[in-house]
Amino acid sequence: MDRFSSSMDSYETSPSMNVVPTRQVTRSSWTSLWRLLLVISLTTGAILTTVMGATPSAYAATAVTAAPGTDLPPTFSGVRTPRRNVPVPTKVHDTSSHVSPFKPAQTKTVQGKTVQAKAAVIVNDTTPLNGLGDSSLYTFVDKPLSDRLDLKVNVANGNLVLHTVELQVTGTGLNNTVGGYYNSQNNWWLADHGTNWGFTTGRGASLYLDDVPSGGGIKLTLPTGLKAYFAPDGNGGYKDAPSLKATLVHPDSATYELRFHQSGERWIFNQWGTRYEVLDKNNNLIDYNYLDNGDWTGTTDTQGRTLSTTLDGNHLVKTVTDNTLVGGKTRTITYGYDAQLNLTSITDANNKQTIFTYDPDGDSELLSIKDPQGRTTTITYGATGQVSSITDAYNKQTIFTYNSGNTVVKDVNGHSTTYTYQTNLQVTKTTNALGKSTTSSFDANSYNVTKYADALTTQTPTNYQYATNGQVSQITDPTGASTKFTYSPLSGGQQQNVPYQPTTATDAQNNVTTNGYDNYGNLTSSSDTTGGKTNGSKLQYSYNADGTPSGSKDANGNTTLYGYDGKGNLSTVTPPAPMGQTTLTYDALSRVSTETDGVGNKTSFTYDVFDRILTITYGTGTANAATVTYTYDNDGNNLTEKDGTGTTTFTYDNLNRQTNKLLPGSTNIVSTFDNIGNLTSLNDGTGLTKYGYNEINLMTTLTDPGNAITTYGYDDANRKIRIQYPNGTGMLMGYDAAGRQVSNVGGKTTGSGSTLAIPTPYTGYTYNYGSSTASKEVLQSAVKHSANNYSQYGTWTYQYDNLNRLSDVKNPTQHWALDYDANGNLLKKAYSGASTNTAIYSTYNAANEPTTATSTGTYAGQPTAGSTSYTYDGNGNLKSITYGSSGRGALSFAQTHSYNVANQDVSGNGTATGSTQTYSFGYTGTDQTQRVNNNGTSTIYTGLGLSSEKVGGNTTEYVRCSCGLLNSERTSAGKVYYYLFDGLGSIVGMTDSAGNMAASYDYDPFGGIAGSIIQTGVNNPWQYAGGYADSTTGLIKFGIRYYDPIFGRWTQRTPVGGTLQETLKANPYTYADNDPVNETDPSGKDGILGSFFGGINRFTSCVMGGYDDVANFLGTLGIVLGFAGMVAAYAGATAFAEFLIPIAIAVGAAFLTYCALHTVDPGHPKNLGF
């Protein structure tokens, strides 16, 4: 993903989301490096944060995202695992002649006349925040302009904030970044970056101390223009400013220190208020250097590398040079200014310019931005300095109208949203263009959200409670399901950040996880203490002296070790045997140069001046070496990708939306968009599909290549509730107040729109999340009608263990019982039916790889009586399965898998009865997402997923809605089939053009086919959870990985490039956290909790659209607690990663439940006080 937005991955089955990306900056080149950077960042202290999509709380404006490919912000307070307390630095700067970095000048001279400074919002006890800048407290209209430019407007006060990113150097614990913020209502004229601009680095964060001698408070100014007031507490100290979650102390006469509660990160200021050092809890230090007059001259990062500046005669920074030599070259950024001290240009390290113009009247209002591609965005203002319009590169306007207590924003499609706000500028009500509203309530003193309700839950909102330390203590959804957190008080010898780390987490199922910390806040243990038990699974972690993890031990005693080079870069990961060790080397900028994996394959990386990958060479130095090469335009869009399949070329419109994708075989995929960025048409060379939208950008119509129209309907919470196909069939879905799907029926329809009915059902499901005591977050029971015979139905019940793993499933005729070890490996899978009793008993090695499976009896294709053995390579890839003499259903005796130097499964075999089936796969890119050769079948992928397959002269086209959800299958013979789904997203039925059932499927809890009826001529690969079923392997392909529905696990370990849900996984092979009735994983890297049309939609809306602070808290909590787990996930170990089982359901369920209430909603609650 780029610095400000993420692009949609092309999965076999895409999430059912209603959000269409407005820009698509292709980043497929980063897949291979992603997992390295994640592990590296974790082990050096620079915690991954862009999985959270947004930076938390008011000071977060100083945290800028990393160069493309790293996605690692340098400073994400509240996320980084706390380290030990470091005393006030021994290094003391000579501050005797330093001056205050900010000049509160009231006038300046412009063209010979005196111009008055803008009226300031004075921060004090009554108004502790000035309401300006980029803060998660407020609601913004956000308009990303490129991968290094982001523009947003506060809907309450019309404050425009522009964020630029110029440089970043990855460090140990802290990244050294250079970027800036423009604030249209800033009344301070900064010392070094031009009027109304502030650097993200150095004294971009400063203290105003002039009121201290008279007993007044201290004002903190952040680069975005946000100011916060620390009032005297009457005891010689200062009260915390609300929402910042930081404490300001004055340890000596020459130093002030801002200590962030959750992270323990510290900003050190001198007696003039200049920030001259930033330290993380590892004592990693970024040092800002100044002249005696306060001019910023450079920065020294955590590894001793330097940035240096030159200044002009007005003390403005003219150049910033990264002095680190790579290939004999340094990187320099040049800034230009006009006579009025306005920043007029930024010339990047590739000598491309971003140009700014301003109001000539002298108030320095930014009027236009021309990006490096020459695309211009213009801004106009009202008389009071509020933004009145933004005009994009296509001359389309977003218009702001300000009223008393509310603002109306008309988007580029002419649709209006009304934001109602309170006096502190927090939005309390958002009314969309359809007249539907969401509401939020806030704590009067701390800005924390206390209630949230969408248009359907106004009487039963989601409630938020807080502990005395200001951290979240309980979240209760509208159904009564609660997630609770507790914190321990400060005890002797502990660092002050420790009380802000959660001690226990209790989910809605009353499962409890207890965490232990050392005096510095390092997580030392995580235990299952449900029911007061003291012997539950316990994980232990060890650290180096600098706080980086040195090892981990899981509940089974298996150890993973981590080694580092002299700079503090992760150099070795040694997982439990038989996994092989991974070694890493770096260039001078700490970018990965080579990775040698567990089987000895070396991968090499090269980069451009913006840290974007130029080449990836797999199998470096071998005869099988394969190189992938990339080029980019000036805005960071991927222009070409060249690999073994040829060159793919991309083109973009003036808003950086991908309009053409020219494949190596000359197929041109063409996309069009409306003014706001909704995908309006897609042509993959096999046919044109068109899309229509309502006033709030939900897709309502799909016109397929045959001009047949499917319509979609939504409830007032923007959840998909009906699909009406052109063949007279459709679907109706219902949800509970928490957004979970509770009903689902498909069949022949009557009526249309809100009167749509299904008097002749083919499929039907009802889902229950309640229990005798309270609502739960996981499915308790379901009534299912057989897709093969609707009149046959029964109630299924589900039970779970303390770690929320599925442990028992019953229906009127069948029973599954499951047992796991502490690491989530399935030890026993027992089945009993009307005439069959069977079980699989499995054993595992220390790397969570199965070694043997002993079966008794036969059921649904699983191995029959006898023993099955497994082999894996040093990267944790399944190499072979050797079955007993009776085989596995249609497959018997042996199954093999071979992998190329890019770790892709490319060939193998399964021996069917009487013949041997072999397969050959080919991929484009760096992972297994786009399988362009499927055993002789050529495929085409669009941004929505697999689009068509061709074998011989026959082409099968898969039509999808703009959210990626499958709509229909079209064959070369003119046949058209429409899909029916269950609540998990499994294909349970296909109807033909006459509306009759052409295929139907029933599944066991793990995705195995329990029964099917398929008409002659129907060839459907889409089955369980919408995955692609491979007949030759018996596996199901989900995005980047292959799933075995018999054993309920992946054939390859977790890619650490996966998102939070997956990378925190306890076991690198576990599918859907061993909970396949509640979770799916369509991408192969991020498990999704909840029903298909509700849960997937909710999750992806949060992922694609970004998080507010509630989600920030829950997500960052998961990262803090799962810190070591993500490291182990990379290594294939389970020690750290085991944490997710007990905690991710408690935290993740709350996270996803929260997201459930905020789908396609610009009015979500803001600050949670984190």
N, C-alpha and C positions, 0 to 999 in steps of 0.2 A: 504494500500500500504506500501511498505517498504521504507527505507530511500532514496533509489536512483531510484527506478523504481516502476511502478504500474503494477498490474496484471489485466488481462481481466476479467470482470464480465460476468457471464453466464446469459444473458438476453433471454427472449423469442425471441426477434429480436435484433440482434446485429448490430451496426453501419456498414455502408458499407465502411469500412476502408481497406486500402491496406497495412497497417503496421501490421506485425505479431510479437507478443511479443517474444523476444529472451529468456526470462526467465519468469517463472510464479511462483512467491512466493505467495501461497494462503493466503489470509488474510480475509476470510469470518468471522472470529471471531470478527472483529473490527466493524462490522456494527452497533451493538447496542450501542457501546461506542462512535462511531464517532460523533453522533449528540451532545452528552454531551460535548465532548472535544472541539468541535467547539464553542459551546456556552460559555463554560468555558473560552476558550482562548480569545474570543471576549470581554467578560465582565471583564476579568482581564487585558486586554491589549495585550495579546499575540496573535496577529492576525493570522488567518489561512493563510498559504502561499503556501502550497504544492499543492493546487488546481492550482496554477500557474505553477507548474512543474519545475521552475528554479528560482534561486536567482538573483536579479537584480544588475547591474553595477559592477564596479570593486572591491568594498570593500565587495561584497557579499560572498566572500570566507569564511568569518568568520561565516556566518550563516549556521549552520548544521541542518539537519532535526532531528526530535524528534525520540524517541523510537517508534518502530512499534505500531500502534494503535492510536498514537496521531497526527502524521503528522504535527506537529506544530514547525517550526523552532524557535529558541529562539530569534533571532535578524534579523528582516527583514526590514531594514530601507527603507522607501519609501512606506511601506504598513500600518504600525501601525497608527491608528488614532492619530493625534497630541494631546498632552496634554499641560498644561500650562508650561511656562518657569520656570525652577528652577535655582536659582543662583548657582554660583560656590560652591561646597560642603563646608560646615563648617568644615568637618573633614579634617584635614591637616596631611599628613604623614610626618614623619621625613625623608627628602630626602638628608640630609646633606652628608651622606656617601654612597648614592646610586651610582651605576655605570651604564653607558650606557648598555642596555641589549644586544646589538649586538657588537660583536668583529670583526671589519673589518680586520681580520688577513689575511695576504697574503701567509703564509706558515704554514704547520704543518708537524710533523715527523711521517712517516709511515714505520715500519719495518727498522728503523735505517737510513732512507733517507728522505730528505726534499722534500715535495710535494708542488708545486705552486698552489695557489688558482685559480679558473677559472676566466677568464676575465670578468669583470663586465660591464653591460650596465649602463652607468652613466646617471642618470636622472637629467634633468636641464630644463631651459626654452625651449630649442629646442627639447629635448626628455623628455617630462614630465612623460612618463610611460616606464618601462623597458621591457614590452612585455612578462613578465613571469607570471606564476600563473594562477589561475582559474578566468577568467573574461568573462562576456558576450560580451565583445568587440570582442572576438576572436572566431574562429571556431575550434572545437575539434572533434577528434574521441574518443568516450566515450565507455568504456567497464566496466560495473558494474560487480564486482566479487562476491559480497555477499550483504546481507542487511546492512553491515557495512564497505564495501570496495568498492571504486569506482576509476577506473583508467582512465585517459584521456590524449590525446596528442594533443598539438597545431599543427595544420597542417601547419602553416607558419614557425615556428622555431623549431619544433620537441621537444618542451619542454614537458616533462612528469610530470604530477601532480597526486599524489595518495592521496586520502582522506580517513581517517579512522574516525569512530565514536565509542567511548568507553562508555560514560555515558551521561545521561541527566536527570536533575531533573526539573520538571515543576514548574515554579514560578509564582508570580504575576507580570504580565507584561513582564518579561524577564525570559527565561529558563536558567539554569546553565548547561553548556555543557562542556564535555571534549572530544576532538578529535584532530586530527593532519593532517598536510599536508606535504608530501614529494615533493620537487621540484628538478628535475634532473639537472637543470642549475643554481641553487641557489649558489652564490659565498660567501654567508655569513655563518659562522659557529655559529649556534644559541647557546644560553647559557644553555638551559634546556632540549632540546628534541633530541639532536643528530645532526650530520652534515646533512645539507640540509633539516632538519625537523623543523616545527614550530607548536606549540600548537595553537588550535583555541581560547583558553582562555588566559587571562592574557596578558603577554607581547608578545604573538604571534603577536599582533599589536603594533608597537612601532615607535617612532620618532627618526630620526638621526639628532642631533642638533649641531654637531661639527662645521658646517659652519656658524652658526648664529652669533658668535662674530665678524666675519669678514664681516658681511653684506650679507651673503649667504642665500639661502633658506633652507627649511626643507624637509626632505625625510621621507615619511611614508612607512613603510614596513608592509605588511599584511601576515597572516600565510601561504598563498599559494605561497608566493615568489614574488608577485606583489609589485612593488615600484612605488610611485607617488611623484611628486615634487610640493611643494607649494612655488612659487617664491615670493620674497619681492614685495610689491605693491608700494613702495616708500613713504608710509605714516605711516610706522611703523607696518603695517599688512602684510597679505599674500594673493596672488591671489588664487582662487580656482584651484585645479588640474582638468584638463579636465576629464569628464566622471564620476568622483566620486560623483558629486552632493553633496558636503559637503564643509563647510567653516572651516578653521583652525584659531582660535583666541588665543591670549596670554593675558588673563585677568589680570595676575599678574606675578611676577618674578618667582614663583615656579610652575606655572600651564600652561598647554596648553589644549585647548579644541577643539575637532573635532565635529562639529554640522552638522548633516545630514539634508538636506533641507526638503525633503518631510515628514519624520517621526518626525523630531525634536529630535531624539535620540542623545545622547552625550557621547563621549568617553573622559575621563579625563586622561591626562598624567602629570607626574611630570617633574621637571626640567632636569631630565636625559633622558626623552623620554619614560619612562615606563608607560604603561597604567595600572592605578590602580583602576579605577572605570568606570562603564558603567551605565548610567541612562536613563530610558525612560521618556516620558513626564508626567507620573504619579508620578515622583520622586521615582519610584521603583529602587532600587540600587543593583547592584552586585559589591562586594568589593573584589579586589585581594590583597592578603597579601604577603609581601616580607620581607626577612631579609635585614639588612643594606647593604649587598653586592649585593643585587638585586636578590637573589635566591627566586623563587616562592615557598611559603610555604602552600598556600591554598586559598580557596575562600569562601566567605559568600554570600549566595543568598538573594533574595528579601524577603524571609520568615525567615531569620535568620539561615538557615541550612548551614552546612559547609562541604567543601571538604578539606582534608589535604593531604600533600605530604611528602614523604621522598626522600632524594637526595643521590647520590653516591659521591665518592671523587672527581669526575670531575664536580660537580654541576649539573649533569643531573638528571632529575626526575626519581626516581626508582619505586615509587608507588603513586597512587592517590586513596584515600579512601573516599567514600561517607559515612560520619559519621552518617547519619540518620538511625535509627534502624527501621527495618520492620520485624516483627516476631523474634525479638531479634538478627537480623543479619545486618551487614553492607555490602557494596560492595567495593571490591578493584580491581584495575587494576595494573598490574605489567609490567614494561618495562625493556627489557634487551639490553645491549650495548656491542660492541666489543672494542678492544683496540684502534681502530681508531675513536672512538666516534660515530660509526654508530648504529642506532637503529636496533637491530636484532630480537626482538620479542615483541609482545604484548600479555600478558596473560589476558584474559577477566575475568569478574566477575563469570563466570561459569568454570574457570580454563582451558579454551581452548585457544590454541595458534595460532597466526598468525606469520609466520616466514619470515624474509627478509634476502636476501644475497646481497653482493655488489662486485663491481670490486675490486680485490685485489691490484690494482696499486695505490690505495689511493685517487682516485678522487670521491669516494663515489657514483658512479653510481649504482642505484638499478638494480640488475640483475634478481631477482626472488621474487615471493610472493607466499607463501603457506598458503591457507586460513584454517580456523579451521576444515574443512572437509578433509583436506589433499590434496586439488587440487592446482596445481602449475601453475602459469603464469610466463613466462620468457620474458625478454626484452634485446635487443641488441642495441648498439649505434654506430654511425659513429665517425670518428676522431674528429669532432668538437662538439661532445656531443649531437647531435640530435638523437632521437630515430630512429632506422632503421628497427626494427621489434618487434612485440609482438606475442608470441606463446602461445596459450591457452592450456587448460588442455587436449585437444585432439590432441595436437601437430600441430595445424593449425595456419598458420601465416598471420598476417596483415603486409604488407611491405610498408615502406615509402621511396620515392625517392625524393630528394630535388634538384630542379633546380633553376636557377636565376629567381626569381619572381613567381615561382609556385612550388607546391608539388603534386606528384602523389601518391595516396594511393590505394594499391591493397588489396582488402578485402580477407577474408578466402575462398571465392568462386572463387578467381582469377579475379574479376572484378575491374576495376580501375576508380577512380574519380580524376579529376584534379582540384586543388584549386589555383586560381591566386590571389595574394595579393599585397597590396601596401606597402610602406615603413614602415608604422606604424603597419603592420601585420594584418590589417583588410582585410578579403577576399572580393574581388570585383567581382569575377566570379567563378562559380562552374560548371564544365562540367562533366556530369555523364557518365556512361559506354556506353550509347547509343549515346553519342556525343551531347546531348542537354544541353544548358547552362542557368543558371540564373545569373543575374547581379545586383550589388548593387553599389550605389554611397553614399559618406559620406561627411559630413561637414568637411572642412579642419582643423578647430580648435577644435571642440568639440567632434569629433568621432560620431556624430549623423548621422543616415541614412537619406538620402534625397530622394533617388529614389530606387525602386526595380522593376525588371521585370523578369518574367519567360520566358521560351522559346517561348511563344506565345504572349507576351505583350511587346516585346522590343521597339516598337514604341510608346506604350501608357503605361508607367510604373505607378506604384502607387507612389504618391508623398507625402512627409512628410514635414510639416512646423513647426516652433518653435516660441514660444513667447520669449520675451527678457530675461525671467528668465530661459530659456533653456528647459522649458516644452513643450510638444507637443501642438500645437495650431490648426493644421488641418491635416487630412488625406484624400486624394482624391484617389479613386480607378480608374482603367483604364476606367470605364464607366462614370466617372465624378461625381459619388456620393461622397459627402463629409461629414465628421464628424468634428465638430469644438469645441474648448474649449477656454474659456477665463479665465483670472486670474486678481485679484485685487491687486493694489499696497499696500505696507505696510502702515498702518495708525497708529496713535498714540496709544500706549499701547499694540499693537499686538505683539505676538511672531513672531520671524523671519521666522518661517516655514509657516505661514498663507498664504503669497503670492504664495506659491507653491501648494495650494489647488485649484482645479478648481472652479470657481465661476459660470460659465454657461457651459452647454453642449448642442450643437445643432446638431440634426441628419440630415440625408439626406432628411427627410420629413419636415424640418424646425420646428420641435418641440423643444421647449426650456425648459430646467430645470435650475432653479437658486437655488444655495445653499448658506446658511448663516452659518457663523462660529463665535464662540466667540473669545476672544483675545488669547486663547491658541490653537486655531485650531480645537476645537471640533465642529462637525457638529451640528448646532442647528435647522436648518430648511432645507427643500427641497420642492420646489414649482414648479408647472407647470406655466410658464410665457409665454407660446406660444402666439405670437401676441401682446405682451406687457400687457397681462392681469395681474391684481393684485389680482384677487379673485379665482385663480386656486387652485387645491388641495395643501394643505400645511401641512407638517408634522413637529412635534416639538419634541425635545429630551432634556432630563435633565440628569445631571451627579452628582455623588458624589464628595466630595472634592478631592479625588485622581484621578478623571477623569473617573472612571468606571461608566457605565450608570446606573442610578437609575430608570428610567422610560421612557416611550415613549407614545406619544399621536398621534393617526392617524387622518386622515381628518374627520372621523366621531366622534371623541372625545373619542374613546376607548383607555384605558390605560393598559399597561403591566408594572409590577413592578419587580425589581430584587433585591435580598438580598444576603448578603455575610457573610461568617464566619469571625472569628477574624484574620485569615491568609490572607484574601482577596480572598478566593475561592468562586465561585458562589455557594450559598446554596439554594436559592429558586427562582423559576420563577412563578410569579402569573399573568396569562393571563386574559383577559376579561372573565367574566362568560358567559356561564355555563362551560367553560373549567376548569379543576381542577388544583390545584397548584402542581408543581413538586418540590421535595426536594432532595438534594444531600449531601452525606457525602464522606469523603476522607481519605486515609491513610496518613502516615507521608510524603510521597513523592508527595502528591497532586494528586494521581491517584484516580479516582472515586472508592469508595468502594461500595456504594449503591445508587440507584436511586429509589425513590418512585414516581410513576407517578400519573397522574390525576385521576385515578380510585382506587388508593391505592395499586397497585401491586408493590412489592419491587423486584428490580433486584440487585444481588450482583455480584461483580467481584473480581477475584484474578489474580495475575500476577507473571511472572518469573523475574529473575534479570535483564532482558533486557526490562522490561515493556511490554512484550508481554502477551496477555491474556491467562491464563490457564483454567479458568472456568468462565462461566456465568450462574448464577442460576436465572431463572425467577420465580416469585411467591414465593420468599424466605419465609419460615416459614408457607407455606400453603400446603394443601393436593394436590394441583395441581402443585406443584413446578416441574420445568423442568430444567435440567442442560445440558449445552453444554461444552465439554471438548476438549482441544487442546494439542498437543505435537509438538515439533519443532526439526529440526536438528541443527547442529552447525553453519550453514550459515543462519539460520532464516527461512528456508522453513517449511511450515506446513506439518507435517508427518501424523497426524491423526486428525480426527474430529469425536467426538462421541456425538450423540444426540438421540432423541427418536426413530429415524429410524434405529439406529445401528451405526457401526463404518465405516467411510470412510478412506481409507489409500492411501497416496500419495507417489510416488517415483520420483526421479529426476536424471537427468544425470549429468555429471561432470561440466556442465555449468549452473546448477541450473534450467534447463528446465523440466517441469513436463512431465514425460514419461508414468506414469501409475496412474490411479485413480481407486482403487478397491472399489466398492460400497458394501453396506451391503448385498445385494442379490447375491454377488459373481460375478456381472458383472464387467469386467475389461476394462476400457477405455484406449486404448493404443495410444500414439502419438509419431511420429518420426519427426526429424528436420534435415535440412541440416546444413552445417558448420556454416552458419551465423545466423541460428535460424529461418529460414522460416519453417513453418509447412508443412511437405511433405506427411504425411499420418495420418489418424485418423480412428480408429476402435472402435465403441461403443458397439460391441457385436452383432450388427445387420448387419454389413457389413463394408467393407474397402473402404474409400474414399482417393484418392491420389491427390496431388497438384503439379503443376509445375510452375516455375517462370522465368522471364526474367532477364537480366543482372542487373537491378536496383531493383530487389526483388518485382516486381509486379506479382501477381498471373495471369498466362496466360492460364493454363489448369486445369480442374477438371475432374478426372476420377471417376465415381460413382461406387457403389458396383456391378453394372451390366456391368462394363467396358465401358460404354458409356461416351464420352468425350464432355465436354462443353469448349468452348474457350472464352477468354476475351481479349478485346483490349483497349488501352489507347491512349490519345492524348499526345502531347509533354509536357503538364503540369501535366501528370500522373493522369488524370481524366478518369474514366471508360467511354468509348464511345460506346462499342459494346459488346453484349453477343450473342454467337451463340450456340444454344442448339442442341443436337444430333438428335432431331426429326424434323429438318427442319424449326424450328422457331427461333426467336431471337429478339434482341432489339438494337436500335440505339439511342444514346443520344448526344445532343450538348450543349455547354456552352457559355456564354458570357465572356468578358475579365476579369470579376470579379469572375469567377468560378461558376456562378449560372446557373443551368440547364434551357435552353430556348427551348429545343425540346426533344421529347421523342416519339418513335414509336415502336410498337411491332407487330409481325405477321410472316407470312411465308417468308422465306429468299431465296435469290439466291446469288451465289458467296461466298467468304470467306475472312477473314482478312480484308484488307483495301478496298476490292471490295464488301464487304457485302452490300446487298441491301434488302429492304423489299417491293416488288411489291404488296404483298397482306397483307395490314395492318389489324390488329384486334383492336388495340388501338392506339390512337394518341393524343398528347398534345403539345401545344406551350405556352410558358410563356413569359410575357412582364413585365419588371421592369422600363421601361421608362415612361415619362410623357411629357406633352407639354413644360415643362420648363427644366427638368433635370432628370437624372437617380435617382431612389429611391433605398432604401435598402429592400423594401417590395414589394410583388407582386402587380402589378397594374391591369393586366388582363390576361386571359388565354383563348385559344381556345381549347375546349375539344370535342373529338369524343366519343359518348357513347360506352362503352365497350360492351353493349348489342346489339348495332346496329351501326356499324362504320359510316354508311351514315348519321346518325343523329349527328349534331354537332352545337355548338353555342359558342358565346363569353361570358365569365364570367367576370364581373368587380368587383373590390374590393375597399372599402374605409375604412379608419381607423380614430379613434379619435386622440386627441392630445397626448395620452399615447400609441399610436401605437396598440391599441386594435381593432380587426376587428369589424366594425360597420355597414357595409352594403355590401351585396352580391347580384348581379343580373345576370341572364342569360335570354335568350329570353322568357322563360315561367315562371320563378320563381324569387322571391324576399325575402331576409331575412333582417330584420332590428333589430339591437341590441342596448340596452342601458345598461350602467353599473353604479354602484355607485363609489365613490372615491376609494374604496378598491378593485375594480375589480370584484365585485359580479354582476352577470348578473341579472338585474332587469326586463328586458323585452326582449323576443325573439319572434319577429313577423314574420310570414310567409304568403306569398300570392302566389297562383299558378293559374293555368288555371281555376280551379273550387273550390279551397279551400282557405279560409282565416282563420288564426288561430294565437293565441298568448299565451305565457306563462308569467305571471306576478309573480315574486318571492319576498319574504321578507326574511330578514336575521337577526340573532342576532349579538351581539357585537363580537362574535368569528368567524364571517364569515360563520356560519353554516346556511343553509336555514331552515326556519321554516315552510313556506307554499309556495305553488305554485298554482296559479289559472289559469286554461286553458280555452280557447275558441276555439272550432273547433277541428279538428283532422288532424294530419300529421305525417306520417312515424313512427308510434308507440309511439308518445308522449302522455302524459295523455290527455284524451278527456275532454270535458267540465266538470268542477267541480274543487274541491279543493284537493290538495295533501299536506300531512303533513309529517314532518321529525323528527326523534329523533337521537341524538348523545350521545356517552358516554363522560366521562370526559377527555379522550385522544383525542377527536375530531374524533373518528371513527363513520361512519354512522351505526346506529343500525337498523333503520326501515324506510320504506317509505310506507305510507298508502294512496292509491289512492282513487279517487272518484269512484262512482258506475260503471262508464264505463271502468275503468282501464287504463292500458298503453299498447296498442297493444296486444301482446300475453300474457302479464303479467297483472293481475288485482287484485285489492283490497289491497294486502300487499306484501311487500318484506322485509325480515329480514336478519340481519347479526350478527353472534356471533364471539367473538374474544377470543383467549387463553391468557395466562399470558405473552406471548411474543409479544402480540399485532398483531397477525396474524389472518386474516379472515379465520375461519375454518369450519363454517357451517351456514346454513340459508335456506331460501325458497323464492320462488316466486310462486304465485298462478296463473297458466295458466287457460284458459277457460275450465272448466269441470274437472280439476285435479290440484293437488298440486305438484309442482316440488321442491324437496329439493336437497341440495348439501352438500358435505363434502370434504374439502380440507385438505391436509397434506403437510408439507414443511420440507426440510432439511436445517440446518443452522439457522441463526438468523433473517432472514427477509423473504419476500415472493417471492424472486427471483426464487428459484428452488422449484416448486410445484410438488412434487413427487407423490402425490395422487390427481387426479383430478376426484372426484366423481366416484371412482371405477376404473379409468384408471390410470395405473402406468406409470411413465415417467422416462426418462433418460436425463440428461443434460451433455453436454461437455463444454469445454471452449468457444465454439462458440454459445451456446444456446441450446434450447430444441432440442433433437436429435431424440427421438422416443417415441411413446405412445403404450401401450399394454392394451387391454381389452379382457378378455377371452383368446382365442388362436390367436387373430388377432393383428398383430403389424403393425403400420404405422411409416415409417422412414422419417425424414426430412433431406435431404442432403443440406449442406451449403458450400459456398466457404470459404476459409481460413480467410476471413474478417468477416464471420458471416452471410452474405447475403444469403437468401434462394435461393436454386437452383431448387430443385424438391421434390416431394412427392412420396414415394414408398409404395405400400400396400402389404399385405400378399397375395392378389389375383393376384399379378404380374402386377398391373397397375402402370404406371409412369406418373406423371403430372409435367409440367414445368411452372414456375411462370412468369407472366408479371406484371410490376409495373408502376405506374405513377410517376411523379416527386417528390411526397411526400413520396414515398415508400409504398403506399397502393397496395394491391394485386388487380389488375383490371382484370386479366385474368389468366386462367390455360389452357394449351394445353396438349392433350393426346399424346401417343407415335406416332400417325400418323400425328401429327401437327395440329389437328383440335381443335377448341375451346371447352373445356369441362365445363368451368364455367366462368362467367363474372360478374363484380360488378361495379355499379356506387354508388357514395357517395354524401351526402350533405356536406356542409362545416365543419361540426363538427364530421364527421365520421359515421353518421347513414347511413344505407343501403337505397339508393334511388331507387334501382332496381337491380335485379340479375336474371340470367338464369343459372341454374345448372343442368348438366346431372345427370340422376339417377346413384347412386353409388358413386358420388363424395362427399367426406366429407372433407371440407377445413375449419380449424379454423382461418386461417391467413387472416386478412382483413384490416381494416383501419390502415394506417401508419405502416403496418407489425405487428400489435398487434394481440393477441390471443383472439378471440371472444368467450365468454362463453354463451352458449345458455340458461343455467339455470338461470343466473342472468341478462342477457342483458347487461353485462359489458364487457369491453375490458381490458385484462391484459397486461400491459406494465411493465416488470421487477418487481419491488417491489410493484407496486400499481395497483388499478383497476379504470378504467376510464368509466364514464357514458356519452355516446355520445349524449344523448338527452339533458342533462343539461350542457354539456361541462365542467365537473369538476370531480375531483378525489373523491373517497369515503373516503379517509383518507388524513390527512393533509401532507404538505411537510415534507419529512424527511430531517433534517438538514445535514444528511450524504450526501446529494446530492451535486453536484458540483456548481460552481459559478453561472451559469445561473439559477439554480433552487433554491438555498438557498437564493438568493437575491429577490425571488419572493414576490410580494406585498401581495398575497393571498395564504394561505397554501393549498387551494383546486383548484386553477386555473390551468387548463391544458394549456401548451404551451403559457403562458402569454396572454391568451385570443386571440391568433392569430393562430388558427389551420390550416391556409392555408400557413403559412410560417414556422412554427415551428413544430417539433415532439419531443417526449420524449420516446425513446424506452426503457430506463432503469427505468423510473418512477422517476428519480431524477436529470436529467440534460437536460433541454430543448435545442433543437438544431435548429439554424436558418438556413434556406436555403433548397434548393432542396435535394432530397434523395441522389442521386449518387454524387452530388457535395457538398452540405452543410454538410451532415452527414460525408462524407469522410474528408472534410476539418477540421471540428471540432474535430473529433476523432484523426486525425493525430496530431493536436496540443496537445490534451489531452494526448494521449499515448506517443507521441514523445518528449514532453517538449516544452517550449516556448523560444523564443528569447526576446530581450528587448522591441520590439514593442508590442508583446502580453503581456509582463510583465506590461508595462505601462497601457495598456487598461484594463487588468485584475485587476491590483492593484488599478487603479482608481475606478473600480467598487466596489472593496472591501472597499476602503476608504469611498466612498459615501454610500455604503450599509452596513456599519459597524453595525449600530443598527438594520438594517433590518434582518440580519442573526440571531441575537439574537431573534427577534420577531418571525422569522420563526420557531424556536424551540418551542416557547411558544404557537404557534398557533395564535398569535396576528398579527395585520397587520400594526401597527404603523411604526416601523422601516422598515419593509419589503416593504411597499408601495413605497419606493424609487425606486425600480427596474422598475416600470412601466414607469416613464418618463426618467430614465437615462440609464437603461440597454439596451434599443434599441439603444440609441445614442452611448453608450460605447460598448455594446455587439455587435452591428452591425458592428462597426469598428473593434472590436476584431475578429469577425468571418470573416469579409471581408478580413482582413489581413491574417488570417489563410487560407482563400481560395486560396491565392496566394503562399502558402508554403507547399503544400501537398507533402509528400515523397520527400523532397528536403533538402539536407544537406547544401545548399548554401544560406540559407535565410539571410536577412540582420541582422546585429548584433545590436549594441547599438543604442538606440533611445535617448540617453542622459538622461535616467532616473536613 
